[in-house]
Amino acid sequence: MTPPVAAARHETVTPYEWARAMRAAIGGTLVSIDDDVHGSAAQVPGCAAKVIAYFETGRRTTTCPGKPAQQTL
């Protein structure tokens, strides 16, 4: 069972295209997170649960909610 690759669609630290290339190289599923926060999969409860469910049940997901944007004044 190939683990999922999780990537934020709009982040610049690790561009989304790199995650697509990694998924193409190793197979499995790309979990796309709709935000720009590096590592947000672990910070968004709904997303973390989906990724963990893959390891527990083999159930795959392809999208996760993003981390809410921080508002600046």
PAZAPA-4460 file (N, C-alpha, C; in steps of 0.05 Angstrom, whole numbers, plus 32768, in hexadecimal, padded with zeros to 4 digits):
% residues 73
    n_x    n_y    n_z   ca_x   ca_y   ca_z    c_x    c_y    c_z   seq   type   mol
   8011   7FE9   8000   8000   8000   8000   8012   8019   8000     1      M     A
   8010   8029   7FEB   801F   8042   7FE9   8012   8058   7FF9     2      T     A
   8020   8065   800B   8014   807A   801B   800C   8092   8009     3      P     A
   7FF9   80A2   8012   7FF1   80B9   8003   8006   80CF   8004     4      P     A
   8007   80E0   7FF0   8017   80F8   7FF0   8004   810F   7FF4     5      V     A
   8008   811F   8008   7FF7   8136   800E   8005   8150   8005     6      A     A
   7FF7   8162   7FF9   8003   817B   7FF0   7FEE   8192   7FF0     7      A     A
   7FF8   81A9   7FF9   7FE7   81C1   7FF8   7FE9   81CD   7FDB     8      A     A
   7FD2   81D3   7FD0   7FD2   81DC   7FB4   7FE0   81F7   7FAF     9      R     A
   7FE1   8208   7FC3   7FEB   8223   7FBE   8004   822B   7FCE    10      H     A
   8011   8218   7FDA   8029   821F   7FEA   8041   8222   7FD8    11      E     A
   8055   8230   7FE3   806E   8234   7FD3   8085   8225   7FDF    12      T     A
   8084   821B   7FF7   809A   820C   8004   809F   81F3   7FF4    13      V     A
   808B   81E3   7FEF   808D   81CB   7FDE   8077   81CD   7FCA    14      T     A
   807D   81D6   7FB2   8069   81DB   7F9D   8058   81C2   7F98    15      P     A
   803F   81C7   7F92   802C   81B2   7F8C   8036   819F   7F76    16      Y     A
   8043   81AB   7F62   804D   819A   7F4C   8061   8186   7F56    17      E     A
   8070   818C   7F6B   8083   8178   7F76   8074   8160   7F81    18      W     A
   805E   8166   7F8E   804E   8150   7F99   8042   813F   7F83    19      A     A
   8039   814C   7F6E   802F   813C   7F57   8045   812B   7F4B    20      R     A
   805D   8135   7F49   8073   8125   7F3F   8079   810E   7F51    21      A     A
   8079   8112   7F6C   807E   80FD   7F7F   8069   80E7   7F7C    22      M     A
   804F   80EF   7F7A   803A   80DB   7F77   803E   80CB   7F5E    23      R     A
   8046   80D8   7F49   804B   80CA   7F2F   8062   80B6   7F32    24      A     A
   8076   80BD   7F42   808D   80AC   7F45   8087   8094   7F57    25      A     A
   8077   8097   7F6C   8073   8082   7F80   8058   8074   7F7E    26      I     A
   8045   8081   7F70   802A   8076   7F6F   801A   8080   7F86    27      G     A
   8004   8073   7F8B   7FF3   807B   7FA1   7FE0   8092   7F9A    28      G     A
   7FD8   80A1   7FAF   7FC4   80B6   7FAC   7FD0   80D1   7FB4    29      T     A
   7FC9   80E6   7FA6   7FD1   8101   7FAD   7FB9   810E   7FBB    30      L     A
   7FBD   8116   7FD4   7FA8   8123   7FE4   7FAE   8141   7FE1    31      V     A
   7F9C   814F   7FD3   7F9F   816C   7FCE   7F90   817C   7FE4    32      S     A
   7F9F   818E   7FF0   7F94   819E   8006   7F92   81BB   7FFB    33      I     A
   7F7B   81C6   7FFE   7F75   81E0   7FF1   7F7D   81F7   8004    34      D     A
   7F98   81FB   8007   7FA2   8212   8016   7FBF   8217   800D    35      D     A
   7FCD   8228   801C   7FE9   822E   8015   7FFB   822A   802D    36      D     A
   7FF4   8218   803F   8002   8213   8058   8012   81F9   8057    37      V     A
   802C   81FB   8059   803D   81E3   8059   8036   81D2   8072    38      H     A
   8031   81B8   806E   802B   81A6   8084   800F   81A8   808F    39      G     A
   7FFD   81B4   8081   7FE2   81B9   808C   7FD2   819F   808F    40      S     A
   7FD9   818A   8082   7FC9   8171   8084   7FC7   8169   80A1    41      A     A
   7FDC   816C   80B1   7FDB   8165   80CD   7FCD   817A   80DE    42      A     A
   7FC9   8192   80D4   7FBD   81A7   80E3   7F9F   81AA   80DF    43      Q     A
   7F94   819C   80CB   7F78   819E   80C5   7F6B   8183   80CD    44      V     A
   7F5B   8183   80E3   7F50   816A   80EC   7F42   8158   80D7    45      P     A
   7F32   8164   80C6   7F25   8154   80B1   7F39   8147   809E    46      G     A
   7F4E   8155   8098   7F62   814A   8086   7F73   8135   8093    47      C     A
   7F7B   813A   80AB   7F8B   8127   80BA   7F7C   810C   80BD    48      A     A
   7F62   810E   80C3   7F52   80F6   80C6   7F51   80E6   80AC    49      A     A
   7F4F   80F4   8095   7F4E   80E6   807B   7F68   80D8   8075    50      K     A
   7F7E   80E5   807B   7F98   80D8   8076   7F9C   80C1   8089    51      V     A
   7F95   80C3   80A2   7F98   80AD   80B5   7F85   8096   80AD    52      I     A
   7F6E   809C   80A4   7F5B   8087   809B   7F67   8076   8085    53      A     A
   7F77   8082   8074   7F85   8072   8060   7F96   805C   806C    54      Y     A
   7FA5   8063   8080   7FB6   804F   808D   7FA7   803A   809D    55      F     A
   7F8F   8042   80A7   7F7F   802F   80B7   7F6D   801D   80A5    56      E     A
   7F63   8028   808F   7F4F   801A   8080   7F56   8016   8062    57      T     A
   7F6A   8025   8059   7F70   8024   803C   7F5E   8036   802B    58      G     A
   7F4B   8044   8038   7F39   8056   802B   7F48   806F   8021    59      R     A
   7F47   8075   8008   7F56   808C   7FFD   7F45   80A5   7FFB    60      R     A
   7F52   80BB   7FFD   7F45   80D5   7FF9   7F56   80E5   7FE6    61      T     A
   7F4B   80F8   7FD8   7F5B   8108   7FC6   7F5A   8126   7FCC    62      T     A
   7F49   812E   7FDF   7F48   814A   7FE6   7F44   814D   8004    63      T     A
   7F4D   8164   800E   7F49   816B   802B   7F42   8188   802D    64      C     A
   7F34   818F   8042   7F2F   81AC   8046   7F4A   81B9   804C    65      P     A
   7F4D   81D2   8046   7F65   81E0   804C   7F64   81ED   8068    66      G     A
   7F7B   81F6   8071   7F7C   8204   808A   7F72   8220   8085    67      K     A
   7F60   822A   8096   7F56   8245   8092   7F6C   825A   8090    68      P     A
   7F6A   826C   807D   7F7E   8281   807A   7F7E   8293   8093    69      A     A
   7F96   829B   809B   7F99   82AE   80B1   7F93   82CA   80A7    70      Q     A
   7F83   82D9   80B5   7F7D   82F4   80AD   7F92   8307   80B9    71      Q     A
   7F9A   8319   80A9   7FAD   832E   80B2   7F9F   8349   80B2    72      T     A
   7FA6   8359   80C4   7F9A   8374   80C6   7FAD   8389   80BA    73      L     A
***
